[in-house]
């Protein structure tokens, strides 16, 4: 007997009128006409779309919901404002503050259909490893509701001695199993090349994959992106390195961009575009025409590079908006990248589930036999309608169990 049976679903990438049998958290049968008596619980999909849960591969759970009264209109000013926020909270209270905000954010993203996420966590002068400790506690607490992957984001703003201390803390976190990925934003520092080499070496030594913030600027300087591609191939890390943002790729000429995209393909880099956040932050010094801020999504896709979108910041100094809603981010990606045909919308949808699952190295993910039953049942009957109509996530299923329900009621008088 199945634990759960989903009846008459439009099964993503499989077909219509499919029944999905789930047992012990796994998908064990996909077929037609499975009797309802074969299951403890039955959900009628009524022909609507059932797809794998969203995978949000670039978030900042230590920063979520920390927006203060001061306005931050640039990336540099946002960094300053968040540092101020860290300093306001008493050191002994920081961990509980992160836990409180992150747990609230987790509820928001699960309600929106995310079943796996990866979050960057700062290693700060004022907070040391307490943020990473807090998110590890949350990861364990919420393991039945959402999978949380943790990557490091050490800050290196205060000189060589402090940089060495952060790197030592990063080594400690790796050695003690506190991280799933090793990351950083070396491009924001003058000694970016040295820091990138050191971060890479730490990851390789601990056999951990990497997740970088890369060249998040409007300047035509894409050297860090190229360095990361070269190091990836040097260490045999193809498929295990993520590059988020890469907005400077829009500032270089087309020939340079094409050469670097080809190198990214060769290195099997995992690209992540952050449309809503970079729309907000980039192009601040542009006069008309103002750049859209996102990386070259179409060119990466055409080159066969695995590219995903993610939600990034949620109501903090870096972005006062943000709902952690991957379907919302998908529609925004489609609009900004000008992808509107049915085929293009199918591609965009995949950028929020299958593509980032590959980025996070999730081998048991997807809608297929033996795969983990992390699913979303929508109230729409096609991928394009789901994106354009912002379909209701009627049921969110994690490990074969319903973890969230949503309904939408409408009334019109004519």
Backbone torsions as a table, in degrees:
resi	resn	phi	psi	omega
1	UNK	NA	135.3	179.1
2	UNK	-76.7	151.6	172.0
3	UNK	-73.7	-35.8	-177.5
4	UNK	-147.0	139.4	176.2
5	UNK	-128.1	124.1	175.6
6	UNK	-101.2	121.5	-174.0
7	UNK	-101.6	140.4	170.9
8	UNK	52.1	58.1	180.0
9	UNK	-98.8	150.0	162.6
10	UNK	-85.6	95.2	-174.4
11	UNK	-77.2	120.2	-175.4
12	UNK	-53.3	125.1	179.2
13	UNK	65.4	12.5	178.9
14	UNK	-121.6	-58.1	179.0
15	UNK	156.0	-179.4	-175.7
16	UNK	-89.8	162.3	175.0
17	UNK	55.7	41.7	180.0
18	UNK	-101.6	142.0	172.1
19	UNK	-101.7	140.1	-176.3
20	UNK	-122.5	115.4	179.6
21	UNK	-97.5	132.7	-175.5
22	UNK	-124.9	132.4	179.2
23	UNK	-142.4	131.4	178.7
24	UNK	53.0	39.5	175.1
25	UNK	81.1	2.4	-177.7
26	UNK	-119.7	153.8	173.0
27	UNK	-82.2	117.8	-174.3
28	UNK	-113.3	-13.6	176.9
29	UNK	-154.2	139.1	171.6
30	UNK	-132.7	115.7	-177.0
31	UNK	-161.5	-154.7	180.0
32	UNK	-132.6	146.0	174.2
33	UNK	70.8	25.4	177.0
34	UNK	-70.5	125.0	-178.1
35	UNK	-61.7	140.4	179.3
36	UNK	-64.5	-23.8	-179.8
37	UNK	-69.9	-9.5	-179.9
38	UNK	-82.4	1.3	-174.2
39	UNK	-134.7	148.5	175.4
40	UNK	-70.9	-34.3	-178.7
41	UNK	-136.5	138.9	-178.4
42	UNK	-127.0	134.1	173.9
43	UNK	-118.6	128.0	176.9
44	UNK	-88.2	114.0	178.9
45	UNK	-82.3	-20.9	175.6
46	UNK	55.4	39.5	176.8
47	UNK	82.3	2.3	-178.0
48	UNK	-84.9	165.4	-174.7
49	UNK	-69.3	132.1	169.1
50	UNK	-120.1	123.5	-175.7
51	UNK	-136.1	162.1	174.3
52	UNK	-59.9	149.2	178.9
53	UNK	-60.1	153.4	179.5
54	UNK	-67.3	148.2	176.2
55	UNK	-119.4	109.2	-178.6
56	UNK	-97.4	103.9	-167.3
57	UNK	-97.6	10.6	177.4
58	UNK	-152.6	100.0	178.8
59	UNK	-136.5	175.3	178.7
60	UNK	-138.4	82.2	-173.3
61	UNK	-72.8	-15.6	174.9
62	UNK	-80.8	-14.6	-178.3
63	UNK	-104.4	-17.4	-172.0
64	UNK	-54.1	142.4	171.5
65	UNK	57.4	34.6	179.8
66	UNK	-111.7	15.7	-176.5
67	UNK	-61.3	126.6	177.8
68	UNK	-99.2	-163.0	-177.6
69	UNK	-84.7	-21.8	-178.0
70	UNK	-78.5	142.1	-179.3
71	UNK	-88.0	136.2	176.3
72	UNK	-122.6	117.3	-175.9
73	UNK	-111.3	-0.7	177.0
74	UNK	-134.7	163.7	178.9
75	UNK	-62.8	-42.2	-179.1
76	UNK	-62.9	-43.0	-179.3
77	UNK	-69.7	-31.6	177.4
78	UNK	-65.8	-39.6	177.4
79	UNK	-60.7	-42.7	179.6
80	UNK	-64.1	-43.8	-177.8
81	UNK	-65.8	-39.5	179.2
82	UNK	-69.0	-35.4	176.3
83	UNK	-61.6	-40.6	176.5
84	UNK	-60.7	-42.6	179.7
85	UNK	-60.5	-43.4	179.0
86	UNK	-59.4	-39.8	-176.3
87	UNK	-74.7	-24.7	179.5
88	UNK	-70.7	-40.6	-178.6
89	UNK	-73.3	130.6	177.9
90	UNK	-62.4	141.4	-172.8
91	UNK	-55.6	-39.3	-179.7
92	UNK	-71.1	-14.6	-178.1
93	UNK	-104.5	-5.4	-174.1
94	UNK	-63.0	-44.4	-177.5
95	UNK	-59.5	-45.3	179.7
96	UNK	-67.9	-32.3	177.8
97	UNK	-65.8	-45.0	177.8
98	UNK	-62.1	-45.6	-179.8
99	UNK	-59.4	-44.5	-178.8
100	UNK	-60.9	-50.1	-177.8
101	UNK	-68.4	-41.9	-177.7
102	UNK	-66.8	-36.7	179.3
103	UNK	-67.3	-38.6	176.5
104	UNK	-63.6	-41.7	177.8
105	UNK	-64.5	-37.7	178.7
106	UNK	-61.2	-41.0	177.3
107	UNK	-61.2	-40.3	-179.0
108	UNK	-63.0	-47.2	-174.2
109	UNK	-73.2	-35.5	177.6
110	UNK	-65.7	-42.0	177.3
111	UNK	-58.7	-27.6	-178.6
112	UNK	-90.4	-0.1	173.7
113	UNK	104.3	7.6	176.9
114	UNK	-84.4	128.9	-179.7
115	UNK	-112.3	-15.3	175.4
116	UNK	-142.2	139.3	177.9
117	UNK	-142.7	156.6	172.4
118	UNK	-123.3	131.3	-177.4
119	UNK	-123.2	133.7	169.7
120	UNK	-77.6	137.7	178.6
121	UNK	-128.6	126.1	-178.2
122	UNK	-66.8	145.1	163.7
123	UNK	-109.0	100.2	-170.4
124	UNK	-105.6	158.0	176.0
125	UNK	-61.3	-41.4	-173.1
126	UNK	-84.1	-18.8	-173.7
127	UNK	-120.3	-7.1	179.0
128	UNK	51.9	-128.8	-178.2
129	UNK	-99.2	11.4	-174.7
130	UNK	-65.0	-32.3	177.9
131	UNK	-66.7	-42.5	178.4
132	UNK	-65.3	-39.2	177.1
133	UNK	-61.8	-42.8	-179.5
134	UNK	-62.5	-45.5	-177.6
135	UNK	-71.3	-29.4	173.3
136	UNK	-64.9	-38.6	175.5
137	UNK	-63.5	-42.8	179.3
138	UNK	-65.7	-40.2	178.1
139	UNK	-55.1	-44.5	179.9
140	UNK	-71.7	-40.5	-178.8
141	UNK	-63.6	-37.8	-173.2
142	UNK	-103.9	16.1	-173.0
143	UNK	-60.7	-24.0	178.3
144	UNK	-85.1	-4.6	-175.1
145	UNK	-118.8	-31.3	179.6
146	UNK	-160.4	139.9	174.6
147	UNK	-87.4	127.7	179.8
148	UNK	-114.0	121.4	174.1
149	UNK	-103.8	137.9	-173.7
150	UNK	-114.5	131.5	174.1
151	UNK	-127.2	150.6	-175.3
152	UNK	-84.9	151.0	171.7
153	UNK	-139.3	74.7	-179.9
154	UNK	-68.7	140.1	177.3
155	UNK	-95.2	140.2	-174.1
156	UNK	-129.5	39.4	-171.0
157	UNK	-89.6	-5.7	-167.9
158	UNK	-123.2	41.7	169.0
159	UNK	95.3	165.9	-174.2
160	UNK	-58.9	-40.9	-178.2
161	UNK	-64.5	-44.1	178.6
162	UNK	-68.6	-35.9	176.9
163	UNK	-60.2	-43.6	178.9
164	UNK	-61.6	-38.2	178.5
165	UNK	-64.0	-43.8	179.0
166	UNK	-62.2	-40.8	179.3
167	UNK	-64.5	-37.2	175.8
168	UNK	-64.1	-40.8	177.8
169	UNK	-65.2	-38.1	177.4
170	UNK	-63.0	-43.7	177.3
171	UNK	-59.9	-42.0	179.3
172	UNK	-62.2	-44.8	-179.1
173	UNK	-62.7	-40.1	177.9
174	UNK	-65.2	-47.7	-176.6
175	UNK	-61.8	-32.0	-175.1
176	UNK	-100.5	18.5	172.1
177	UNK	67.1	30.0	-177.2
178	UNK	-92.1	-7.2	-175.3
179	UNK	-128.2	146.2	172.0
180	UNK	-98.2	-27.1	178.1
181	UNK	-137.7	156.9	173.8
182	UNK	-110.2	132.1	-177.1
183	UNK	-144.7	-175.2	178.9
184	UNK	170.3	176.8	177.3
185	UNK	-129.1	63.2	-174.2
186	UNK	-62.5	-25.0	-176.6
187	UNK	-62.8	-15.5	-178.4
188	UNK	-84.5	2.8	-176.1
189	UNK	-123.8	152.0	-177.9
190	UNK	-61.6	-37.2	179.8
191	UNK	-95.0	44.2	-175.0
192	UNK	-59.6	-36.7	-178.1
193	UNK	-66.0	-44.1	178.3
194	UNK	-63.0	-45.6	-178.9
195	UNK	-64.2	-39.7	178.6
196	UNK	-61.8	-44.3	178.1
197	UNK	-59.9	-42.8	-177.4
198	UNK	-69.2	-42.1	178.6
199	UNK	-63.4	-42.5	178.6
200	UNK	-61.1	-45.0	-178.3
201	UNK	-62.1	-39.6	178.3
202	UNK	-63.6	-43.0	179.8
203	UNK	-62.8	-46.7	-178.5
204	UNK	-63.0	-41.8	-179.6
205	UNK	-60.7	-32.3	-177.7
206	UNK	-102.5	6.7	179.5
207	UNK	52.8	44.7	177.8
208	UNK	-112.6	142.9	175.4
209	UNK	-70.5	168.2	-173.7
210	UNK	-119.0	153.2	-178.7
211	UNK	-147.6	100.4	-174.7
212	UNK	-103.1	145.5	155.7
213	UNK	-79.4	128.9	-172.0
214	UNK	-130.9	123.2	170.3
215	UNK	42.8	53.9	177.0
216	UNK	-85.9	72.1	179.8
217	UNK	-143.1	172.6	173.5
218	UNK	-98.5	2.9	-175.5
219	UNK	-87.5	149.4	-179.1
220	UNK	-78.8	58.1	-179.2
221	UNK	-130.2	104.4	-174.5
222	UNK	-117.2	23.2	-174.8
223	UNK	-64.9	-36.2	-179.6
224	UNK	-66.4	-37.4	176.8
225	UNK	-60.4	-44.6	180.0
226	UNK	-67.5	-39.7	177.9
227	UNK	-59.8	-43.2	-179.6
228	UNK	-64.4	-39.8	176.7
229	UNK	-62.0	-43.9	-179.5
230	UNK	-64.4	-43.8	179.4
231	UNK	-65.9	-36.5	178.1
232	UNK	-57.7	-46.0	179.9
233	UNK	-73.6	-33.9	178.1
234	UNK	-60.8	-42.5	-176.0
235	UNK	-92.9	2.3	-177.6
236	UNK	67.2	36.4	-175.8
237	UNK	-100.5	21.6	-179.3
238	UNK	-54.7	132.7	179.7
239	UNK	84.2	-3.6	-175.2
240	UNK	-117.3	13.0	-177.1
241	UNK	-127.3	124.3	177.4
242	UNK	-102.5	143.9	176.2
243	UNK	-127.5	110.8	-180.0
244	UNK	-95.0	148.0	177.0
245	UNK	79.6	-81.6	-179.3
246	UNK	49.7	40.6	-176.0
247	UNK	-73.0	-24.5	179.9
248	UNK	-63.5	-17.3	179.1
249	UNK	-61.5	-23.9	176.9
250	UNK	-75.9	-17.9	-175.8
251	UNK	-91.7	-13.3	179.2
252	UNK	-91.2	165.5	-179.9
253	UNK	-70.8	162.8	-174.6
254	UNK	-62.2	-36.3	-179.3
255	UNK	-65.0	-44.5	177.8
256	UNK	-63.7	-43.7	179.5
257	UNK	-60.0	-44.7	-179.1
258	UNK	-62.8	-39.9	179.5
259	UNK	-63.6	-42.2	-178.0
260	UNK	-73.8	-35.0	176.2
261	UNK	-65.2	-39.4	176.1
262	UNK	-63.5	-38.2	177.6
263	UNK	-68.5	-36.9	176.4
264	UNK	-62.0	-39.5	176.9
265	UNK	-63.2	-45.6	-179.9
266	UNK	-61.7	-38.9	-180.0
267	UNK	-82.7	-4.5	-176.8
268	UNK	52.1	45.9	175.0
269	UNK	-69.7	146.4	177.8
270	UNK	-100.5	111.6	-174.5
271	UNK	-95.2	139.8	178.8
272	UNK	-127.6	120.0	174.8
273	UNK	-97.9	140.6	-178.7
274	UNK	-118.0	77.9	-167.3
275	UNK	-61.5	-47.7	-174.7
276	UNK	-68.9	-41.1	-178.0
277	UNK	-70.4	-42.4	-178.2
278	UNK	-76.0	-26.0	169.9
279	UNK	-61.2	-37.3	-177.9
280	UNK	-76.7	-40.0	-171.0
281	UNK	-93.0	-33.7	-172.3
282	UNK	-83.2	162.1	175.7
283	UNK	72.3	16.8	-175.9
284	UNK	-65.6	-27.6	-179.7
285	UNK	-98.6	3.4	178.8
286	UNK	-77.2	142.7	162.1
287	UNK	-91.5	-175.6	179.9
288	UNK	-70.6	138.6	-2.7
289	UNK	-78.3	141.3	179.8
290	UNK	-91.9	128.6	-178.5
291	UNK	-65.0	152.0	-178.5
292	UNK	-74.0	-23.0	171.9
293	UNK	97.3	-23.0	-178.2
294	UNK	-85.2	163.3	178.5
295	UNK	-73.2	-178.0	-174.4
296	UNK	-82.2	78.1	-174.5
297	UNK	-60.0	-51.3	-176.8
298	UNK	-60.2	-43.5	-178.0
299	UNK	-64.4	-39.4	176.2
300	UNK	-62.7	-45.2	179.8
301	UNK	-61.5	-45.0	-178.4
302	UNK	-63.9	-29.3	179.4
303	UNK	-83.9	-5.0	179.8
304	UNK	81.4	20.6	177.1
305	UNK	-83.8	136.5	178.5
306	UNK	-72.5	116.4	-178.7
307	UNK	-129.4	137.3	-179.9
308	UNK	-124.6	164.9	167.3
309	UNK	-112.1	158.3	178.8
310	UNK	-148.7	170.3	-169.9
311	UNK	-92.2	-23.8	176.7
312	UNK	65.0	-126.0	-169.9
313	UNK	-84.2	149.3	179.2
314	UNK	-125.4	102.2	171.9
315	UNK	51.8	59.5	175.8
316	UNK	-134.6	-170.1	-176.2
317	UNK	-64.3	-24.1	-178.3
318	UNK	-80.1	-26.8	177.4
319	UNK	-160.2	117.0	-177.3
320	UNK	-73.8	-11.2	178.0
321	UNK	-97.7	-161.6	173.7
322	UNK	107.4	122.1	179.7
323	UNK	-117.2	3.5	-176.3
324	UNK	58.7	30.7	-174.4
325	UNK	-106.4	106.6	-175.9
326	UNK	-68.1	-28.0	176.9
327	UNK	-70.1	-39.0	174.9
328	UNK	-61.6	-44.2	178.3
329	UNK	-64.3	-35.1	178.9
330	UNK	-64.6	-44.5	178.6
331	UNK	-63.8	-39.6	178.4
332	UNK	-65.3	-41.3	176.7
333	UNK	-58.7	-44.4	-179.9
334	UNK	-60.6	-40.7	-178.6
335	UNK	-71.3	-46.2	-176.0
336	UNK	-69.7	-37.5	179.2
337	UNK	-86.1	-0.3	178.6
338	UNK	56.8	53.7	179.6
339	UNK	-117.7	102.9	-169.4
340	UNK	-128.4	-12.4	179.0
341	UNK	-72.5	166.3	179.9
342	UNK	-58.4	-43.9	179.5
343	UNK	-63.4	-41.4	-179.9
344	UNK	-67.6	-38.1	178.3
345	UNK	-67.8	-34.6	173.8
346	UNK	-60.9	-40.3	178.8
347	UNK	-64.4	-44.8	179.3
348	UNK	-60.8	-43.5	-179.9
349	UNK	-60.2	-41.4	178.8
350	UNK	-64.2	-28.4	178.4
351	UNK	-68.3	-9.7	179.0
352	UNK	-108.7	-5.5	178.7
353	UNK	-134.5	-70.4	-175.2
354	UNK	-66.4	-42.8	-178.7
355	UNK	-63.5	-51.0	179.0
356	UNK	-67.9	-24.6	174.3
357	UNK	-63.0	-38.6	174.8
358	UNK	-65.3	-40.3	179.1
359	UNK	-60.1	-40.3	-178.7
360	UNK	-87.8	6.0	175.5
361	UNK	60.7	41.8	-178.4
362	UNK	-89.9	97.6	-174.6
363	UNK	-75.1	-24.0	-176.0
364	UNK	-104.5	23.9	-175.7
365	UNK	-98.9	145.9	173.0
366	UNK	131.8	179.3	177.7
367	UNK	-106.2	91.1	-178.1
368	UNK	-167.5	166.7	-178.2
369	UNK	-62.3	133.6	179.9
370	UNK	83.8	-7.3	179.8
371	UNK	-80.9	155.4	177.9
372	UNK	-66.5	136.7	-175.9
373	UNK	-82.8	70.5	171.2
374	UNK	-105.6	101.6	-168.3
375	UNK	-136.2	158.9	172.1
376	UNK	-127.6	132.4	173.6
377	UNK	-105.5	120.3	-178.1
378	UNK	-96.4	172.3	175.6
379	UNK	-102.6	21.4	-179.6
380	UNK	-126.0	155.5	-170.4
381	UNK	-109.3	17.3	174.3
382	UNK	-156.7	162.1	178.8
383	UNK	-65.1	-45.1	-177.5
384	UNK	-63.0	-42.6	177.2
385	UNK	-64.4	-37.9	-179.3
386	UNK	-60.9	-43.6	178.8
387	UNK	-71.0	-52.5	-173.3
388	UNK	-67.8	-41.1	-179.1
389	UNK	-84.6	-5.1	-174.0
390	UNK	51.5	62.3	-174.4
391	UNK	-52.6	142.5	176.9
392	UNK	-66.7	133.3	173.5
393	UNK	-82.3	84.5	-172.9
394	UNK	-59.5	-43.5	177.0
395	UNK	-136.3	134.9	171.0
396	UNK	-113.7	124.6	-173.2
397	UNK	-118.3	127.7	178.2
398	UNK	-124.0	124.8	-178.4
399	UNK	51.6	38.5	175.6
400	UNK	81.8	3.8	-179.9
401	UNK	-121.3	141.1	178.5
402	UNK	-70.8	122.5	-179.0
403	UNK	-112.6	-11.7	177.4
404	UNK	-157.9	146.7	174.8
405	UNK	-131.2	145.9	176.8
406	UNK	-138.2	145.2	173.5
407	UNK	-131.0	154.6	176.4
408	UNK	-132.4	122.5	-179.2
409	UNK	-112.2	132.9	179.5
410	UNK	-127.8	148.3	176.1
411	UNK	-144.1	132.8	178.6
412	UNK	-136.1	146.0	-171.0
413	UNK	-104.0	7.2	176.4
414	UNK	-138.7	NA	NA
